[in-house]
Amino acid sequence: MILVKAKRDELLAPLSAVSGIIERRHTLPILSNVLIERGAGALSFLATDIEIQITARGAVEPSGEARAVTVGARKLVDILRALPDGAEVTLQQQDKRLQVKAGKSRFSLQTLAAEDFPKLAKPAGEVARFSLPQKALRRLIGLVQYAMAQQDIRYYLNGLLMVVDEGQLRLVATDGHRLAFASMELAVKVPRQEVIVPRKTVLELAKLLGDVEDEIRVELSATQAAFAFGSVELVSKLIDGKFPDYTRVIPSGNKNKLVIERETLRQSLLRAAILSNEKFRGVRWVLTDGTLKIVSSNTEQEEAEETIEVAYKGDALDIGFNVNYLLDVLNNVAGGQVECSFGDSASSALLQFPTEADFRYVVMPMRI
């Protein structure tokens, strides 16, 4: 029974869009598979890891009765990638196998029953729905995602806080040592919803979103987040936990301010980082009238010192930071200048960019 005939790229594009979430090792063998469904004039590919589910529609419009099959996702991707550009591919169900035919190439893949493939249930309760351009959400995620924790015991930090309130969308990420906040105005007002989207979902979404004006439709409920754009729909379970109160973390009264060229600061930090302690990655900022010194040292008693002339008139300060946290924000947020504001040597610093009015980055000091 022929499932579909199509050009290689018409199958490879949607298959590649969904296969990124599939883990290499699974306790359930069917989770290594992709569900291929032929419906009324549509072909769809679905992959899941139980926490995230991605569906992508193929550009081809197959005919025939509804059919479904699951097959090893990575093997099918590898086969399609290895076929010549423009190859005509036939997927055919035969016994408990999926036959892949293209030109004089033949492949026979093992299948598992489509009815055993797990799908995420639709959420119950109130859902906040809104739309925005793909490039806008992609930009917001890019501004904050690097500050998410990785495998932290405080599981609620291993993701991204997404708050929709009235006509505003806010994204917040923190690992407990630094915090990134970005916001934007929405075209419509929607009911307040506050969710924590898992790290894996955020990274996959950032990868799939295009730098285009095309809309992405977002639905947030108490248990799920759903994102639909182009031919792709991504549905994710949420992290159940209480995110820290970010409004209390962002300092508002820092009186010592420094404006500096972003690239000048970034290059100085990169050089100073070479001789920083490999484990703690600390650098000292020594601020005096008109001068910023960036100093680092390591256990071999090697030292680096960078001196930058700056228009600084505040208190004399000697404050330590993890250099990686500073480089993360300078690498991920564009702009010619960065404004740094400080309280004292024991207070968090606030970094802002004139080109990103709705962005804040807070980094805690470290003792060096």
C-alpha positions as CSV (number, residue, x, y, z in Angstrom):
1,M,0.0,0.0,0.0
2,I,1.6,3.3,-1.2
3,L,1.6,5.9,1.6
4,V,3.0,8.8,-0.5
5,K,5.0,9.7,-3.5
6,A,6.9,13.0,-3.3
7,K,10.2,14.8,-3.9
8,R,12.9,14.1,-1.4
9,D,12.8,17.7,0.0
10,E,9.1,17.6,0.5
11,L,9.5,14.8,2.9
12,L,12.9,15.8,4.4
13,A,11.9,19.3,5.5
14,P,9.0,18.4,7.8
15,L,10.8,15.3,9.0
16,S,13.9,17.3,10.0
17,A,11.6,19.9,11.8
18,V,10.2,17.2,14.2
19,S,13.2,14.9,14.6
20,G,15.3,17.3,16.7
21,I,13.5,16.4,19.9
22,I,14.0,12.7,19.6
23,E,16.6,11.3,22.1
24,R,19.1,8.7,21.0
25,R,18.3,6.4,23.9
26,H,14.7,5.7,25.1
27,T,13.2,3.2,27.5
28,L,10.2,3.1,25.1
29,P,11.4,2.0,21.6
30,I,8.4,3.8,19.9
31,L,9.7,7.2,21.1
32,S,12.6,6.8,18.7
33,N,10.0,6.7,15.9
34,V,8.2,9.3,14.0
35,L,4.4,9.0,13.4
36,I,3.6,9.5,9.7
37,E,-0.1,10.1,9.1
38,R,-1.9,10.5,5.8
39,G,-5.2,12.3,6.2
40,A,-7.6,14.1,3.8
41,G,-5.2,15.7,1.4
42,A,-2.5,16.1,4.0
43,L,0.6,14.3,5.2
44,S,1.9,15.0,8.7
45,F,5.0,13.9,10.7
46,L,4.8,13.8,14.5
47,A,7.6,13.2,17.1
48,T,7.5,13.2,20.9
49,D,9.6,12.6,23.9
50,I,6.5,12.5,26.2
51,E,7.3,16.1,27.4
52,I,7.3,17.8,24.0
53,Q,5.4,17.0,20.8
54,I,6.1,18.5,17.4
55,T,3.9,18.1,14.3
56,A,4.9,19.2,10.8
57,R,2.8,19.0,7.7
58,G,4.4,18.0,4.4
59,A,4.0,20.2,1.3
60,V,2.8,17.3,-0.7
61,E,-1.0,16.5,-0.9
62,P,-1.4,12.7,-1.0
63,S,-4.6,10.9,-2.0
64,G,-6.2,7.8,-0.7
65,E,-7.7,6.6,2.6
66,A,-6.3,7.7,6.0
67,R,-3.3,5.7,7.0
68,A,-0.7,5.9,9.7
69,V,2.7,4.2,10.4
70,T,5.6,4.8,12.8
71,V,9.2,4.3,11.7
72,G,12.7,5.0,13.1
73,A,13.1,8.8,12.7
74,R,16.9,9.1,12.5
75,K,17.2,6.3,10.0
76,L,14.6,7.8,7.7
77,V,16.2,11.2,8.0
78,D,19.6,9.7,7.1
79,I,18.2,7.8,4.1
80,L,16.5,10.9,2.7
81,R,19.6,13.1,3.2
82,A,21.7,10.5,1.4
83,L,19.5,10.5,-1.7
84,P,20.2,12.9,-4.6
85,D,18.6,16.3,-4.7
86,G,15.2,16.2,-6.5
87,A,14.9,12.4,-6.2
88,E,11.4,11.1,-6.4
89,V,10.7,9.0,-3.2
90,T,8.0,6.5,-2.6
91,L,7.0,5.4,0.9
92,Q,5.1,2.1,0.9
93,Q,3.7,0.0,3.7
94,Q,4.3,-3.7,3.2
95,D,3.6,-6.2,5.9
96,K,5.2,-4.7,9.0
97,R,7.8,-2.8,7.0
98,L,8.1,0.6,5.4
99,Q,9.6,0.4,2.0
100,V,11.5,3.5,0.9
101,K,12.1,3.6,-2.9
102,A,14.0,6.2,-5.0
103,G,15.5,5.5,-8.4
104,K,17.4,2.2,-8.1
105,S,17.7,2.5,-4.3
106,R,15.5,0.3,-1.9
107,F,15.3,0.4,1.9
108,S,13.2,-1.7,4.2
109,L,12.5,-0.3,7.6
110,Q,10.9,-1.9,10.7
111,T,7.7,-0.2,11.9
112,L,5.7,-0.2,15.1
113,A,1.9,0.1,15.5
114,A,0.7,3.6,15.0
115,E,-2.1,3.2,17.6
116,D,0.6,2.7,20.3
117,F,2.2,6.0,19.6
118,P,1.7,8.4,22.6
119,K,0.2,11.8,22.0
120,L,-0.1,14.8,24.4
121,A,-3.7,15.3,25.6
122,K,-5.4,18.7,25.0
123,P,-5.2,20.9,28.1
124,A,-8.3,21.7,30.2
125,G,-9.1,25.1,31.7
126,E,-8.5,28.7,30.6
127,V,-6.2,29.3,27.7
128,A,-4.5,32.6,26.9
129,R,-4.2,33.0,23.1
130,F,-2.2,35.6,21.2
131,S,-0.2,36.0,18.0
132,L,3.0,37.9,17.2
133,P,5.6,37.9,14.4
134,Q,8.0,34.9,14.4
135,K,11.0,37.2,14.3
136,A,9.7,39.1,17.4
137,L,9.5,35.9,19.5
138,R,12.8,34.6,18.1
139,R,14.5,37.9,19.1
140,L,13.0,37.8,22.7
141,I,14.1,34.2,23.2
142,G,17.6,35.1,21.9
143,L,17.8,37.9,24.4
144,V,17.3,35.7,27.5
145,Q,17.7,32.0,26.8
146,Y,21.4,31.8,27.7
147,A,20.6,32.7,31.3
148,M,18.5,29.5,31.9
149,A,19.9,27.0,34.4
150,Q,21.1,23.6,33.2
151,Q,20.2,20.5,35.3
152,D,19.8,22.6,38.5
153,I,18.3,20.9,41.5
154,R,15.9,23.9,41.6
155,Y,14.1,22.4,38.7
156,Y,11.9,25.5,38.1
157,L,15.1,27.4,37.0
158,N,15.7,24.8,34.1
159,G,13.4,26.7,31.9
160,L,12.0,30.1,30.8
161,L,9.3,32.1,32.6
162,M,6.7,33.3,30.1
163,V,4.3,35.9,31.4
164,V,1.4,37.3,29.4
165,D,-0.4,40.1,31.2
166,E,-2.9,42.5,29.5
167,G,-1.1,43.6,26.4
168,Q,2.5,42.6,27.3
169,L,4.6,39.5,26.9
170,R,7.6,39.1,29.3
171,L,10.3,36.4,29.2
172,V,12.6,35.9,32.1
173,A,15.5,33.4,32.6
174,T,17.8,32.9,35.6
175,D,20.2,30.4,37.0
176,G,20.3,32.0,40.4
177,H,23.6,33.9,39.6
178,R,22.3,36.2,36.8
179,L,18.9,37.1,35.4
180,A,17.8,38.2,31.9
181,F,14.5,40.0,31.3
182,A,12.9,41.0,28.0
183,S,9.4,42.2,27.2
184,M,7.3,43.5,24.2
185,E,3.9,44.9,23.6
186,L,1.2,42.6,22.1
187,A,-1.4,43.7,19.6
188,V,-4.2,42.4,21.8
189,K,-5.0,42.2,25.5
190,V,-5.3,38.6,26.9
191,P,-6.0,37.1,30.3
192,R,-2.9,36.9,32.6
193,Q,-1.0,33.6,32.3
194,E,2.3,32.8,33.9
195,V,4.1,29.6,32.8
196,I,7.6,28.0,33.0
197,V,8.6,26.5,29.6
198,P,11.2,23.8,29.8
199,R,14.8,24.5,28.6
200,K,14.6,21.8,25.8
201,T,11.4,23.3,24.4
202,V,12.9,26.8,24.4
203,L,16.0,25.7,22.5
204,E,14.0,23.7,20.0
205,L,11.6,26.6,19.4
206,A,14.5,29.1,18.9
207,K,15.9,26.7,16.3
208,L,12.7,26.3,14.4
209,L,11.5,30.0,14.4
210,G,12.4,32.0,11.3
211,D,13.6,35.6,11.1
212,V,10.3,36.5,9.3
213,E,7.2,38.6,9.9
214,D,4.9,35.5,9.5
215,E,2.8,35.0,12.6
216,I,3.2,32.5,15.4
217,R,0.1,31.6,17.3
218,V,0.7,31.0,21.0
219,E,-1.6,29.2,23.5
220,L,-0.7,29.1,27.2
221,S,-2.7,27.1,29.7
222,A,-2.0,25.9,33.3
223,T,-0.3,22.7,32.0
224,Q,0.8,23.3,28.4
225,A,2.3,25.8,26.0
226,A,1.5,25.4,22.3
227,F,3.2,27.3,19.4
228,A,1.9,27.1,15.8
229,F,3.7,28.6,12.9
230,G,4.0,27.8,9.2
231,S,3.5,24.1,8.9
232,V,4.8,23.3,12.4
233,E,3.0,22.9,15.7
234,L,5.0,22.5,18.9
235,V,3.2,21.5,22.1
236,S,5.1,21.2,25.4
237,K,4.3,20.3,29.0
238,L,5.3,23.0,31.6
239,I,7.5,23.0,34.6
240,D,5.3,22.9,37.7
241,G,7.0,25.2,40.2
242,K,7.2,28.7,41.6
243,F,9.6,31.0,39.7
244,P,11.6,33.6,41.7
245,D,10.0,37.1,41.9
246,Y,12.1,38.8,39.2
247,T,10.7,42.2,40.0
248,R,12.6,42.1,43.3
249,V,15.8,41.0,41.6
250,I,16.1,43.8,39.1
251,P,17.8,46.8,41.0
252,S,16.3,50.2,40.5
253,G,18.4,52.5,42.7
254,N,22.0,51.9,41.4
255,K,23.5,55.3,41.3
256,N,27.0,54.5,39.9
257,K,26.6,54.4,36.1
258,L,29.1,53.6,33.4
259,V,28.5,53.8,29.6
260,I,31.0,51.8,27.5
261,E,31.3,50.5,23.9
262,R,30.0,47.0,23.9
263,E,32.8,45.6,21.6
264,T,35.6,47.3,23.6
265,L,34.3,45.8,26.8
266,R,33.8,42.4,25.2
267,Q,37.3,42.2,23.7
268,S,38.8,43.3,27.1
269,L,36.9,40.6,28.9
270,L,37.9,37.9,26.4
271,R,41.6,38.8,26.9
272,A,41.3,38.9,30.7
273,A,39.4,35.6,30.7
274,I,42.5,33.8,29.4
275,L,44.2,34.0,32.8
276,S,41.2,33.7,35.0
277,N,40.8,30.8,37.4
278,E,39.5,27.9,35.3
279,K,37.0,26.8,37.9
280,F,35.6,30.1,39.2
281,R,36.2,32.3,36.1
282,G,36.3,35.5,38.2
283,V,37.4,38.9,37.0
284,R,37.6,42.1,39.1
285,W,36.3,45.4,37.9
286,V,38.2,48.3,39.6
287,L,36.4,51.6,38.9
288,T,37.9,55.0,39.6
289,D,37.3,58.4,38.0
290,G,37.7,58.0,34.3
291,T,39.1,54.5,34.4
292,L,37.9,50.9,34.4
293,K,40.5,48.2,35.1
294,I,39.6,44.6,34.5
295,V,41.9,42.3,36.5
296,S,42.1,38.5,36.5
297,S,44.5,35.9,38.1
298,N,44.7,32.1,38.5
299,T,46.2,29.5,40.8
300,E,49.6,29.7,38.9
301,Q,49.7,33.3,40.1
302,E,49.5,34.6,36.6
303,E,47.7,37.9,36.1
304,A,46.0,39.9,33.3
305,E,45.1,43.6,33.5
306,E,43.0,45.6,31.0
307,T,42.7,49.4,31.4
308,I,39.9,51.2,29.6
309,E,39.4,55.0,29.7
310,V,35.7,55.7,30.5
311,A,33.5,58.6,31.4
312,Y,32.9,57.4,35.0
313,K,32.4,59.9,37.9
314,G,30.8,57.6,40.5
315,D,32.1,55.9,43.7
316,A,35.4,54.0,43.6
317,L,34.5,50.3,43.3
318,D,36.3,47.0,43.4
319,I,33.8,44.3,42.4
320,G,34.1,40.7,41.1
321,F,32.1,38.9,38.5
322,N,32.0,35.6,36.7
323,V,33.5,36.6,33.3
324,N,31.3,34.0,31.5
325,Y,28.1,35.7,32.7
326,L,29.3,39.0,31.3
327,L,30.4,37.6,28.0
328,D,27.1,35.7,27.6
329,V,25.1,38.9,27.5
330,L,27.6,40.8,25.3
331,N,27.7,38.0,22.8
332,N,23.9,37.6,22.6
333,V,22.6,41.2,22.8
334,A,23.6,43.5,19.9
335,G,24.2,47.2,20.3
336,G,27.0,49.7,20.1
337,Q,27.0,50.6,23.8
338,V,26.1,49.1,27.1
339,E,25.1,50.9,30.3
340,C,26.3,49.3,33.5
341,S,25.0,50.5,36.8
342,F,26.3,49.5,40.3
343,G,25.3,50.0,43.9
344,D,28.3,48.9,45.9
345,S,30.8,46.0,45.8
346,A,28.3,43.6,47.3
347,S,25.3,44.6,45.1
348,S,24.1,43.1,41.8
349,A,25.0,45.1,38.7
350,L,22.5,46.0,36.1
351,L,23.3,46.0,32.4
352,Q,21.1,47.7,29.8
353,F,21.5,48.5,26.1
354,P,20.2,51.7,24.5
355,T,19.1,49.7,21.4
356,E,17.0,47.3,23.6
357,A,14.8,49.5,25.7
358,D,12.8,46.6,27.2
359,F,15.8,44.4,28.2
360,R,17.5,44.1,31.6
361,Y,20.4,41.9,32.7
362,V,21.3,41.5,36.3
363,V,24.5,39.8,37.4
364,M,25.4,39.0,41.0
365,P,28.9,39.9,42.2
366,M,31.4,37.2,43.4
367,R,34.1,37.3,46.0
368,I,37.5,37.1,44.5
